Amino acid sequence: MRWRARVWVTLRAGVLDPQGAATRSALVSLGFTGVQTVRAGKFLELELVAASREEADRQVADMCRRLLANPVTEDFRYELEGCQEG
């Protein structure tokens, strides 16, 4: 069966986020003065083949731990759903 995983990777609390700070500064300079903080991250969408939801879940979690997120500085979360074949 085919599965779609949507993965969000974000910096852990307490880790400096220069990209987020630069984005916040730019938003404030554009007049969005209510923006208090910005934290930058990344979003990935994967399609994979696995025999069961449990197997797909194991694969995606392993991908995140081994490659997609840096375990020292980043956290991850994901959603998993079945896809139509074809």
PDB file of N, CA, C and O in Angstrom:
ATOM      1  N   MET A   1       0.824  -1.176   0.000  1.00  0.00           N
ATOM      2  CA  MET A   1       0.000   0.000   0.000  1.00  0.00           C
ATOM      3  C   MET A   1       0.875   1.248   0.000  1.00  0.00           C
ATOM      4  O   MET A   1       1.974   1.254   0.555  1.00  0.00           O
ATOM      5  N   ARG A   2       0.372   2.297  -0.627  1.00  0.00           N
ATOM      6  CA  ARG A   2       1.101   3.568  -0.658  1.00  0.00           C
ATOM      7  C   ARG A   2       0.642   4.451   0.492  1.00  0.00           C
ATOM      8  O   ARG A   2      -0.530   4.456   0.867  1.00  0.00           O
ATOM      9  N   TRP A   3       1.592   5.197   1.044  1.00  0.00           N
ATOM     10  CA  TRP A   3       1.331   6.085   2.172  1.00  0.00           C
ATOM     11  C   TRP A   3       1.916   7.459   1.885  1.00  0.00           C
ATOM     12  O   TRP A   3       2.935   7.579   1.205  1.00  0.00           O
ATOM     13  N   ARG A   4       1.275   8.480   2.398  1.00  0.00           N
ATOM     14  CA  ARG A   4       1.803   9.843   2.310  1.00  0.00           C
ATOM     15  C   ARG A   4       2.117  10.299   3.728  1.00  0.00           C
ATOM     16  O   ARG A   4       1.279  10.220   4.626  1.00  0.00           O
ATOM     17  N   ALA A   5       3.339  10.777   3.905  1.00  0.00           N
ATOM     18  CA  ALA A   5       3.748  11.320   5.198  1.00  0.00           C
ATOM     19  C   ALA A   5       4.041  12.806   5.021  1.00  0.00           C
ATOM     20  O   ALA A   5       4.764  13.212   4.111  1.00  0.00           O
ATOM     21  N   ARG A   6       3.472  13.594   5.899  1.00  0.00           N
ATOM     22  CA  ARG A   6       3.788  15.020   5.964  1.00  0.00           C
ATOM     23  C   ARG A   6       4.624  15.217   7.223  1.00  0.00           C
ATOM     24  O   ARG A   6       4.188  14.908   8.332  1.00  0.00           O
ATOM     25  N   VAL A   7       5.843  15.740   7.028  1.00  0.00           N
ATOM     26  CA  VAL A   7       6.815  15.829   8.115  1.00  0.00           C
ATOM     27  C   VAL A   7       7.152  17.299   8.375  1.00  0.00           C
ATOM     28  O   VAL A   7       7.456  18.051   7.450  1.00  0.00           O
ATOM     29  N   TRP A   8       7.092  17.691   9.646  1.00  0.00           N
ATOM     30  CA  TRP A   8       7.512  19.019  10.069  1.00  0.00           C
ATOM     31  C   TRP A   8       8.734  18.880  10.960  1.00  0.00           C
ATOM     32  O   TRP A   8       8.735  18.108  11.919  1.00  0.00           O
ATOM     33  N   VAL A   9       9.782  19.641  10.630  1.00  0.00           N
ATOM     34  CA  VAL A   9      11.010  19.641  11.414  1.00  0.00           C
ATOM     35  C   VAL A   9      11.214  21.059  11.930  1.00  0.00           C
ATOM     36  O   VAL A   9      11.234  22.013  11.152  1.00  0.00           O
ATOM     37  N   THR A  10      11.364  21.193  13.236  1.00  0.00           N
ATOM     38  CA  THR A  10      11.523  22.511  13.846  1.00  0.00           C
ATOM     39  C   THR A  10      12.688  22.492  14.828  1.00  0.00           C
ATOM     40  O   THR A  10      13.061  21.446  15.359  1.00  0.00           O
ATOM     41  N   LEU A  11      13.245  23.662  15.053  1.00  0.00           N
ATOM     42  CA  LEU A  11      14.311  23.772  16.038  1.00  0.00           C
ATOM     43  C   LEU A  11      13.744  23.550  17.432  1.00  0.00           C
ATOM     44  O   LEU A  11      12.615  23.945  17.726  1.00  0.00           O
ATOM     45  N   ARG A  12      14.521  22.930  18.266  1.00  0.00           N
ATOM     46  CA  ARG A  12      14.105  22.712  19.653  1.00  0.00           C
ATOM     47  C   ARG A  12      14.042  24.048  20.379  1.00  0.00           C
ATOM     48  O   ARG A  12      14.739  25.000  20.027  1.00  0.00           O
ATOM     49  N   ALA A  13      13.194  24.099  21.399  1.00  0.00           N
ATOM     50  CA  ALA A  13      13.114  25.295  22.240  1.00  0.00           C
ATOM     51  C   ALA A  13      14.500  25.581  22.822  1.00  0.00           C
ATOM     52  O   ALA A  13      15.202  24.668  23.257  1.00  0.00           O
ATOM     53  N   GLY A  14      14.875  26.834  22.824  1.00  0.00           N
ATOM     54  CA  GLY A  14      16.176  27.224  23.366  1.00  0.00           C
ATOM     55  C   GLY A  14      17.299  27.260  22.342  1.00  0.00           C
ATOM     56  O   GLY A  14      18.366  27.805  22.624  1.00  0.00           O
ATOM     57  N   VAL A  15      17.084  26.690  21.154  1.00  0.00           N
ATOM     58  CA  VAL A  15      18.094  26.728  20.100  1.00  0.00           C
ATOM     59  C   VAL A  15      17.923  28.045  19.339  1.00  0.00           C
ATOM     60  O   VAL A  15      16.820  28.372  18.900  1.00  0.00           O
ATOM     61  N   LEU A  16      19.009  28.796  19.185  1.00  0.00           N
ATOM     62  CA  LEU A  16      18.941  30.058  18.465  1.00  0.00           C
ATOM     63  C   LEU A  16      18.459  29.831  17.036  1.00  0.00           C
ATOM     64  O   LEU A  16      18.809  28.841  16.395  1.00  0.00           O
ATOM     65  N   ASP A  17      17.647  30.771  16.552  1.00  0.00           N
ATOM     66  CA  ASP A  17      17.041  30.652  15.224  1.00  0.00           C
ATOM     67  C   ASP A  17      17.293  31.942  14.437  1.00  0.00           C
ATOM     68  O   ASP A  17      16.416  32.803  14.379  1.00  0.00           O
ATOM     69  N   PRO A  18      18.471  32.090  13.832  1.00  0.00           N
ATOM     70  CA  PRO A  18      18.771  33.317  13.103  1.00  0.00           C
ATOM     71  C   PRO A  18      17.831  33.564  11.919  1.00  0.00           C
ATOM     72  O   PRO A  18      17.502  34.712  11.625  1.00  0.00           O
ATOM     73  N   GLN A  19      17.402  32.509  11.247  1.00  0.00           N
ATOM     74  CA  GLN A  19      16.474  32.676  10.126  1.00  0.00           C
ATOM     75  C   GLN A  19      15.127  33.201  10.628  1.00  0.00           C
ATOM     76  O   GLN A  19      14.534  34.084  10.009  1.00  0.00           O
ATOM     77  N   GLY A  20      14.655  32.668  11.726  1.00  0.00           N
ATOM     78  CA  GLY A  20      13.411  33.157  12.312  1.00  0.00           C
ATOM     79  C   GLY A  20      13.534  34.602  12.749  1.00  0.00           C
ATOM     80  O   GLY A  20      12.615  35.391  12.533  1.00  0.00           O
ATOM     81  N   ALA A  21      14.659  34.966  13.366  1.00  0.00           N
ATOM     82  CA  ALA A  21      14.873  36.342  13.812  1.00  0.00           C
ATOM     83  C   ALA A  21      14.920  37.303  12.624  1.00  0.00           C
ATOM     84  O   ALA A  21      14.360  38.397  12.689  1.00  0.00           O
ATOM     85  N   ALA A  22      15.582  36.900  11.547  1.00  0.00           N
ATOM     86  CA  ALA A  22      15.651  37.755  10.347  1.00  0.00           C
ATOM     87  C   ALA A  22      14.269  37.912   9.718  1.00  0.00           C
ATOM     88  O   ALA A  22      13.916  38.997   9.257  1.00  0.00           O
ATOM     89  N   THR A  23      13.489  36.838   9.698  1.00  0.00           N
ATOM     90  CA  THR A  23      12.135  36.897   9.146  1.00  0.00           C
ATOM     91  C   THR A  23      11.265  37.811   9.992  1.00  0.00           C
ATOM     92  O   THR A  23      10.514  38.621   9.450  1.00  0.00           O
ATOM     93  N   ARG A  24      11.352  37.694  11.311  1.00  0.00           N
ATOM     94  CA  ARG A  24      10.588  38.576  12.196  1.00  0.00           C
ATOM     95  C   ARG A  24      10.952  40.036  11.956  1.00  0.00           C
ATOM     96  O   ARG A  24      10.074  40.894  11.854  1.00  0.00           O
ATOM     97  N   SER A  25      12.247  40.313  11.867  1.00  0.00           N
ATOM     98  CA  SER A  25      12.700  41.685  11.629  1.00  0.00           C
ATOM     99  C   SER A  25      12.142  42.234  10.319  1.00  0.00           C
ATOM    100  O   SER A  25      11.703  43.383  10.260  1.00  0.00           O
ATOM    101  N   ALA A  26      12.159  41.418   9.279  1.00  0.00           N
ATOM    102  CA  ALA A  26      11.631  41.845   7.980  1.00  0.00           C
ATOM    103  C   ALA A  26      10.127  42.091   8.054  1.00  0.00           C
ATOM    104  O   ALA A  26       9.632  43.061   7.479  1.00  0.00           O
ATOM    105  N   LEU A  27       9.402  41.235   8.746  1.00  0.00           N
ATOM    106  CA  LEU A  27       7.956  41.418   8.890  1.00  0.00           C
ATOM    107  C   LEU A  27       7.638  42.709   9.642  1.00  0.00           C
ATOM    108  O   LEU A  27       6.728  43.446   9.261  1.00  0.00           O
ATOM    109  N   VAL A  28       8.393  42.978  10.714  1.00  0.00           N
ATOM    110  CA  VAL A  28       8.181  44.218  11.475  1.00  0.00           C
ATOM    111  C   VAL A  28       8.469  45.430  10.593  1.00  0.00           C
ATOM    112  O   VAL A  28       7.735  46.418  10.636  1.00  0.00           O
ATOM    113  N   SER A  29       9.540  45.359   9.789  1.00  0.00           N
ATOM    114  CA  SER A  29       9.874  46.495   8.914  1.00  0.00           C
ATOM    115  C   SER A  29       8.822  46.705   7.823  1.00  0.00           C
ATOM    116  O   SER A  29       8.719  47.795   7.260  1.00  0.00           O
ATOM    117  N   LEU A  30       8.044  45.665   7.526  1.00  0.00           N
ATOM    118  CA  LEU A  30       6.955  45.787   6.552  1.00  0.00           C
ATOM    119  C   LEU A  30       5.656  46.255   7.213  1.00  0.00           C
ATOM    120  O   LEU A  30       4.625  46.372   6.551  1.00  0.00           O
ATOM    121  N   GLY A  31       5.711  46.519   8.507  1.00  0.00           N
ATOM    122  CA  GLY A  31       4.541  47.043   9.187  1.00  0.00           C
ATOM    123  C   GLY A  31       3.766  46.030  10.012  1.00  0.00           C
ATOM    124  O   GLY A  31       2.754  46.381  10.619  1.00  0.00           O
ATOM    125  N   PHE A  32       4.212  44.797  10.048  1.00  0.00           N
ATOM    126  CA  PHE A  32       3.537  43.768  10.845  1.00  0.00           C
ATOM    127  C   PHE A  32       4.101  43.788  12.266  1.00  0.00           C
ATOM    128  O   PHE A  32       4.774  42.852  12.697  1.00  0.00           O
ATOM    129  N   THR A  33       3.812  44.872  12.977  1.00  0.00           N
ATOM    130  CA  THR A  33       4.449  45.129  14.268  1.00  0.00           C
ATOM    131  C   THR A  33       3.954  44.211  15.387  1.00  0.00           C
ATOM    132  O   THR A  33       4.573  44.159  16.450  1.00  0.00           O
ATOM    133  N   GLY A  34       2.887  43.510  15.178  1.00  0.00           N
ATOM    134  CA  GLY A  34       2.383  42.599  16.197  1.00  0.00           C
ATOM    135  C   GLY A  34       3.114  41.271  16.257  1.00  0.00           C
ATOM    136  O   GLY A  34       2.888  40.488  17.180  1.00  0.00           O
ATOM    137  N   VAL A  35       3.984  41.000  15.297  1.00  0.00           N
ATOM    138  CA  VAL A  35       4.708  39.725  15.283  1.00  0.00           C
ATOM    139  C   VAL A  35       5.733  39.729  16.411  1.00  0.00           C
ATOM    140  O   VAL A  35       6.651  40.549  16.423  1.00  0.00           O
ATOM    141  N   GLN A  36       5.574  38.824  17.343  1.00  0.00           N
ATOM    142  CA  GLN A  36       6.464  38.746  18.502  1.00  0.00           C
ATOM    143  C   GLN A  36       7.648  37.816  18.265  1.00  0.00           C
ATOM    144  O   GLN A  36       8.785  38.176  18.571  1.00  0.00           O
ATOM    145  N   THR A  37       7.400  36.634  17.729  1.00  0.00           N
ATOM    146  CA  THR A  37       8.482  35.683  17.457  1.00  0.00           C
ATOM    147  C   THR A  37       8.174  34.926  16.170  1.00  0.00           C
ATOM    148  O   THR A  37       7.018  34.760  15.781  1.00  0.00           O
ATOM    149  N   VAL A  38       9.229  34.480  15.533  1.00  0.00           N
ATOM    150  CA  VAL A  38       9.132  33.604  14.357  1.00  0.00           C
ATOM    151  C   VAL A  38      10.137  32.485  14.565  1.00  0.00           C
ATOM    152  O   VAL A  38      11.298  32.735  14.892  1.00  0.00           O
ATOM    153  N   ARG A  39       9.696  31.267  14.378  1.00  0.00           N
ATOM    154  CA  ARG A  39      10.585  30.111  14.406  1.00  0.00           C
ATOM    155  C   ARG A  39      10.516  29.468  13.023  1.00  0.00           C
ATOM    156  O   ARG A  39       9.433  29.108  12.561  1.00  0.00           O
ATOM    157  N   ALA A  40      11.648  29.325  12.369  1.00  0.00           N
ATOM    158  CA  ALA A  40      11.700  28.730  11.034  1.00  0.00           C
ATOM    159  C   ALA A  40      11.863  27.214  11.160  1.00  0.00           C
ATOM    160  O   ALA A  40      12.397  26.713  12.150  1.00  0.00           O
ATOM    161  N   GLY A  41      11.405  26.515  10.163  1.00  0.00           N
ATOM    162  CA  GLY A  41      11.545  25.073  10.125  1.00  0.00           C
ATOM    163  C   GLY A  41      11.458  24.594   8.692  1.00  0.00           C
ATOM    164  O   GLY A  41      11.610  25.375   7.753  1.00  0.00           O
ATOM    165  N   LYS A  42      11.213  23.310   8.530  1.00  0.00           N
ATOM    166  CA  LYS A  42      11.054  22.782   7.177  1.00  0.00           C
ATOM    167  C   LYS A  42       9.888  21.795   7.150  1.00  0.00           C
ATOM    168  O   LYS A  42       9.545  21.171   8.154  1.00  0.00           O
ATOM    169  N   PHE A  43       9.302  21.680   5.974  1.00  0.00           N
ATOM    170  CA  PHE A  43       8.180  20.787   5.740  1.00  0.00           C
ATOM    171  C   PHE A  43       8.556  19.871   4.594  1.00  0.00           C
ATOM    172  O   PHE A  43       9.055  20.333   3.568  1.00  0.00           O
ATOM    173  N   LEU A  44       8.322  18.576   4.756  1.00  0.00           N
ATOM    174  CA  LEU A  44       8.593  17.600   3.698  1.00  0.00           C
ATOM    175  C   LEU A  44       7.357  16.739   3.515  1.00  0.00           C
ATOM    176  O   LEU A  44       6.658  16.427   4.479  1.00  0.00           O
ATOM    177  N   GLU A  45       7.091  16.357   2.277  1.00  0.00           N
ATOM    178  CA  GLU A  45       6.002  15.431   1.986  1.00  0.00           C
ATOM    179  C   GLU A  45       6.601  14.243   1.260  1.00  0.00           C
ATOM    180  O   GLU A  45       7.254  14.394   0.227  1.00  0.00           O
ATOM    181  N   LEU A  46       6.375  13.064   1.808  1.00  0.00           N
ATOM    182  CA  LEU A  46       6.946  11.835   1.265  1.00  0.00           C
ATOM    183  C   LEU A  46       5.832  10.885   0.866  1.00  0.00           C
ATOM    184  O   LEU A  46       4.790  10.845   1.521  1.00  0.00           O
ATOM    185  N   GLU A  47       6.034  10.122  -0.193  1.00  0.00           N
ATOM    186  CA  GLU A  47       5.170   8.991  -0.515  1.00  0.00           C
ATOM    187  C   GLU A  47       6.037   7.750  -0.461  1.00  0.00           C
ATOM    188  O   GLU A  47       7.146   7.728  -0.997  1.00  0.00           O
ATOM    189  N   LEU A  48       5.526   6.721   0.188  1.00  0.00           N
ATOM    190  CA  LEU A  48       6.291   5.492   0.322  1.00  0.00           C
ATOM    191  C   LEU A  48       5.364   4.295   0.230  1.00  0.00           C
ATOM    192  O   LEU A  48       4.145   4.417   0.350  1.00  0.00           O
ATOM    193  N   VAL A  49       5.960   3.150   0.015  1.00  0.00           N
ATOM    194  CA  VAL A  49       5.220   1.895  -0.045  1.00  0.00           C
ATOM    195  C   VAL A  49       5.575   1.096   1.198  1.00  0.00           C
ATOM    196  O   VAL A  49       6.747   0.920   1.532  1.00  0.00           O
ATOM    197  N   ALA A  50       4.536   0.616   1.877  1.00  0.00           N
ATOM    198  CA  ALA A  50       4.718  -0.237   3.054  1.00  0.00           C
ATOM    199  C   ALA A  50       3.497  -1.137   3.173  1.00  0.00           C
ATOM    200  O   ALA A  50       2.401  -0.759   2.758  1.00  0.00           O
ATOM    201  N   ALA A  51       3.681  -2.316   3.734  1.00  0.00           N
ATOM    202  CA  ALA A  51       2.610  -3.306   3.818  1.00  0.00           C
ATOM    203  C   ALA A  51       1.509  -2.910   4.793  1.00  0.00           C
ATOM    204  O   ALA A  51       0.362  -3.331   4.638  1.00  0.00           O
ATOM    205  N   SER A  52       1.853  -2.094   5.811  1.00  0.00           N
ATOM    206  CA  SER A  52       0.864  -1.731   6.832  1.00  0.00           C
ATOM    207  C   SER A  52       1.150  -0.333   7.351  1.00  0.00           C
ATOM    208  O   SER A  52       2.222   0.226   7.120  1.00  0.00           O
ATOM    209  N   ARG A  53       0.178   0.217   8.052  1.00  0.00           N
ATOM    210  CA  ARG A  53       0.366   1.528   8.685  1.00  0.00           C
ATOM    211  C   ARG A  53       1.518   1.467   9.688  1.00  0.00           C
ATOM    212  O   ARG A  53       2.318   2.398   9.774  1.00  0.00           O
ATOM    213  N   GLU A  54       1.600   0.389  10.435  1.00  0.00           N
ATOM    214  CA  GLU A  54       2.660   0.251  11.435  1.00  0.00           C
ATOM    215  C   GLU A  54       4.039   0.268  10.778  1.00  0.00           C
ATOM    216  O   GLU A  54       4.963   0.903  11.286  1.00  0.00           O
ATOM    217  N   GLU A  55       4.177  -0.426   9.654  1.00  0.00           N
ATOM    218  CA  GLU A  55       5.456  -0.441   8.934  1.00  0.00           C
ATOM    219  C   GLU A  55       5.775   0.936   8.369  1.00  0.00           C
ATOM    220  O   GLU A  55       6.917   1.387   8.458  1.00  0.00           O
ATOM    221  N   ALA A  56       4.789   1.609   7.792  1.00  0.00           N
ATOM    222  CA  ALA A  56       4.996   2.971   7.273  1.00  0.00           C
ATOM    223  C   ALA A  56       5.405   3.906   8.402  1.00  0.00           C
ATOM    224  O   ALA A  56       6.302   4.732   8.237  1.00  0.00           O
ATOM    225  N   ASP A  57       4.749   3.777   9.546  1.00  0.00           N
ATOM    226  CA  ASP A  57       5.069   4.599  10.706  1.00  0.00           C
ATOM    227  C   ASP A  57       6.509   4.370  11.148  1.00  0.00           C
ATOM    228  O   ASP A  57       7.233   5.326  11.427  1.00  0.00           O
ATOM    229  N   ARG A  58       6.926   3.119  11.212  1.00  0.00           N
ATOM    230  CA  ARG A  58       8.306   2.797  11.594  1.00  0.00           C
ATOM    231  C   ARG A  58       9.301   3.400  10.606  1.00  0.00           C
ATOM    232  O   ARG A  58      10.315   3.971  11.007  1.00  0.00           O
ATOM    233  N   GLN A  59       9.003   3.269   9.308  1.00  0.00           N
ATOM    234  CA  GLN A  59       9.917   3.800   8.292  1.00  0.00           C
ATOM    235  C   GLN A  59      10.057   5.314   8.397  1.00  0.00           C
ATOM    236  O   GLN A  59      11.171   5.838   8.371  1.00  0.00           O
ATOM    237  N   VAL A  60       8.938   6.015   8.516  1.00  0.00           N
ATOM    238  CA  VAL A  60       8.986   7.478   8.565  1.00  0.00           C
ATOM    239  C   VAL A  60       9.712   7.946   9.822  1.00  0.00           C
ATOM    240  O   VAL A  60      10.542   8.852   9.754  1.00  0.00           O
ATOM    241  N   ALA A  61       9.413   7.347  10.955  1.00  0.00           N
ATOM    242  CA  ALA A  61      10.108   7.724  12.191  1.00  0.00           C
ATOM    243  C   ALA A  61      11.613   7.491  12.053  1.00  0.00           C
ATOM    244  O   ALA A  61      12.409   8.315  12.503  1.00  0.00           O
ATOM    245  N   ASP A  62      11.999   6.395  11.446  1.00  0.00           N
ATOM    246  CA  ASP A  62      13.419   6.090  11.252  1.00  0.00           C
ATOM    247  C   ASP A  62      14.068   7.098  10.295  1.00  0.00           C
ATOM    248  O   ASP A  62      15.191   7.541  10.532  1.00  0.00           O
ATOM    249  N   MET A  63      13.362   7.461   9.213  1.00  0.00           N
ATOM    250  CA  MET A  63      13.884   8.477   8.287  1.00  0.00           C
ATOM    251  C   MET A  63      14.138   9.790   9.021  1.00  0.00           C
ATOM    252  O   MET A  63      15.167  10.437   8.827  1.00  0.00           O
ATOM    253  N   CYS A  64      13.187  10.169   9.863  1.00  0.00           N
ATOM    254  CA  CYS A  64      13.324  11.424  10.612  1.00  0.00           C
ATOM    255  C   CYS A  64      14.509  11.365  11.559  1.00  0.00           C
ATOM    256  O   CYS A  64      15.305  12.302  11.620  1.00  0.00           O
ATOM    257  N   ARG A  65      14.631  10.276  12.295  1.00  0.00           N
ATOM    258  CA  ARG A  65      15.727  10.153  13.264  1.00  0.00           C
ATOM    259  C   ARG A  65      17.096  10.069  12.592  1.00  0.00           C
ATOM    260  O   ARG A  65      18.080  10.588  13.120  1.00  0.00           O
ATOM    261  N   ARG A  66      17.162   9.415  11.423  1.00  0.00           N
ATOM    262  CA  ARG A  66      18.458   9.159  10.794  1.00  0.00           C
ATOM    263  C   ARG A  66      18.901  10.229   9.805  1.00  0.00           C
ATOM    264  O   ARG A  66      20.099  10.374   9.561  1.00  0.00           O
ATOM    265  N   LEU A  67      17.954  10.992   9.223  1.00  0.00           N
ATOM    266  CA  LEU A  67      18.348  11.932   8.181  1.00  0.00           C
ATOM    267  C   LEU A  67      17.604  13.265   8.216  1.00  0.00           C
ATOM    268  O   LEU A  67      18.228  14.323   8.137  1.00  0.00           O
ATOM    269  N   LEU A  68      16.305  13.226   8.332  1.00  0.00           N
ATOM    270  CA  LEU A  68      15.512  14.436   8.104  1.00  0.00           C
ATOM    271  C   LEU A  68      15.620  15.464   9.228  1.00  0.00           C
ATOM    272  O   LEU A  68      15.480  16.661   8.977  1.00  0.00           O
ATOM    273  N   ALA A  69      15.864  15.027  10.445  1.00  0.00           N
ATOM    274  CA  ALA A  69      15.995  15.943  11.582  1.00  0.00           C
ATOM    275  C   ALA A  69      17.310  15.680  12.308  1.00  0.00           C
ATOM    276  O   ALA A  69      17.738  14.536  12.460  1.00  0.00           O
ATOM    277  N   ASN A  70      17.937  16.760  12.750  1.00  0.00           N
ATOM    278  CA  ASN A  70      19.151  16.645  13.554  1.00  0.00           C
ATOM    279  C   ASN A  70      18.706  16.410  15.001  1.00  0.00           C
ATOM    280  O   ASN A  70      18.094  17.296  15.596  1.00  0.00           O
ATOM    281  N   PRO A  71      18.992  15.260  15.571  1.00  0.00           N
ATOM    282  CA  PRO A  71      18.476  14.950  16.905  1.00  0.00           C
ATOM    283  C   PRO A  71      19.008  15.862  18.014  1.00  0.00           C
ATOM    284  O   PRO A  71      18.424  15.923  19.096  1.00  0.00           O
ATOM    285  N   VAL A  72      20.092  16.557  17.757  1.00  0.00           N
ATOM    286  CA  VAL A  72      20.665  17.445  18.769  1.00  0.00           C
ATOM    287  C   VAL A  72      19.915  18.768  18.830  1.00  0.00           C
ATOM    288  O   VAL A  72      19.711  19.316  19.914  1.00  0.00           O
ATOM    289  N   THR A  73      19.502  19.287  17.672  1.00  0.00           N
ATOM    290  CA  THR A  73      18.931  20.640  17.632  1.00  0.00           C
ATOM    291  C   THR A  73      17.488  20.713  17.147  1.00  0.00           C
ATOM    292  O   THR A  73      16.858  21.764  17.259  1.00  0.00           O
ATOM    293  N   GLU A  74      16.951  19.611  16.607  1.00  0.00           N
ATOM    294  CA  GLU A  74      15.627  19.680  15.993  1.00  0.00           C
ATOM    295  C   GLU A  74      14.673  18.621  16.551  1.00  0.00           C
ATOM    296  O   GLU A  74      15.083  17.543  16.981  1.00  0.00           O
ATOM    297  N   ASP A  75      13.397  18.970  16.527  1.00  0.00           N
ATOM    298  CA  ASP A  75      12.314  18.043  16.814  1.00  0.00           C
ATOM    299  C   ASP A  75      11.572  17.777  15.510  1.00  0.00           C
ATOM    300  O   ASP A  75      11.682  18.547  14.556  1.00  0.00           O
ATOM    301  N   PHE A  76      10.820  16.689  15.475  1.00  0.00           N
ATOM    302  CA  PHE A  76      10.005  16.408  14.292  1.00  0.00           C
ATOM    303  C   PHE A  76       8.655  15.867  14.723  1.00  0.00           C
ATOM    304  O   PHE A  76       8.493  15.324  15.816  1.00  0.00           O
ATOM    305  N   ARG A  77       7.700  16.032  13.835  1.00  0.00           N
ATOM    306  CA  ARG A  77       6.398  15.390  13.968  1.00  0.00           C
ATOM    307  C   ARG A  77       5.929  15.079  12.564  1.00  0.00           C
ATOM    308  O   ARG A  77       6.389  15.691  11.600  1.00  0.00           O
ATOM    309  N   TYR A  78       5.014  14.127  12.444  1.00  0.00           N
ATOM    310  CA  TYR A  78       4.514  13.783  11.115  1.00  0.00           C
ATOM    311  C   TYR A  78       3.100  13.261  11.198  1.00  0.00           C
ATOM    312  O   TYR A  78       2.630  12.810  12.242  1.00  0.00           O
ATOM    313  N   GLU A  79       2.438  13.339  10.053  1.00  0.00           N
ATOM    314  CA  GLU A  79       1.113  12.758   9.856  1.00  0.00           C
ATOM    315  C   GLU A  79       1.242  11.734   8.750  1.00  0.00           C
ATOM    316  O   GLU A  79       2.007  11.919   7.804  1.00  0.00           O
ATOM    317  N   LEU A  80       0.494  10.657   8.872  1.00  0.00           N
ATOM    318  CA  LEU A  80       0.565   9.568   7.898  1.00  0.00           C
ATOM    319  C   LEU A  80      -0.836   9.244   7.427  1.00  0.00           C
ATOM    320  O   LEU A  80      -1.756   9.112   8.234  1.00  0.00           O
ATOM    321  N   GLU A  81      -0.999   9.115   6.115  1.00  0.00           N
ATOM    322  CA  GLU A  81      -2.304   8.729   5.567  1.00  0.00           C
ATOM    323  C   GLU A  81      -2.116   7.833   4.353  1.00  0.00           C
ATOM    324  O   GLU A  81      -1.114   7.929   3.645  1.00  0.00           O
ATOM    325  N   GLY A  82      -3.081   6.971   4.122  1.00  0.00           N
ATOM    326  CA  GLY A  82      -3.036   6.092   2.957  1.00  0.00           C
ATOM    327  C   GLY A  82      -3.307   6.877   1.695  1.00  0.00           C
ATOM    328  O   GLY A  82      -4.035   7.870   1.723  1.00  0.00           O
ATOM    329  N   CYS A  83      -2.725   6.440   0.580  1.00  0.00           N
ATOM    330  CA  CYS A  83      -2.901   7.080  -0.729  1.00  0.00           C
ATOM    331  C   CYS A  83      -3.636   6.121  -1.666  1.00  0.00           C
ATOM    332  O   CYS A  83      -3.589   4.903  -1.496  1.00  0.00           O
ATOM    333  N   GLN A  84      -4.292   6.680  -2.624  1.00  0.00           N
ATOM    334  CA  GLN A  84      -4.904   5.882  -3.688  1.00  0.00           C
ATOM    335  C   GLN A  84      -3.813   5.299  -4.556  1.00  0.00           C
ATOM    336  O   GLN A  84      -2.837   5.981  -4.869  1.00  0.00           O
ATOM    337  N   GLU A  85      -3.960   4.071  -4.940  1.00  0.00           N
ATOM    338  CA  GLU A  85      -3.009   3.449  -5.885  1.00  0.00           C
ATOM    339  C   GLU A  85      -3.208   4.062  -7.266  1.00  0.00           C
ATOM    340  O   GLU A  85      -4.308   4.464  -7.645  1.00  0.00           O
ATOM    341  N   GLY A  86      -2.097   4.117  -8.006  1.00  0.00           N
ATOM    342  CA  GLY A  86      -2.193   4.567  -9.386  1.00  0.00           C
ATOM    343  C   GLY A  86      -1.823   5.936  -9.510  1.00  0.00           C
ATOM    344  O   GLY A  86      -1.845   6.484 -10.612  1.00  0.00           O
TER     345      GLY A  86
END
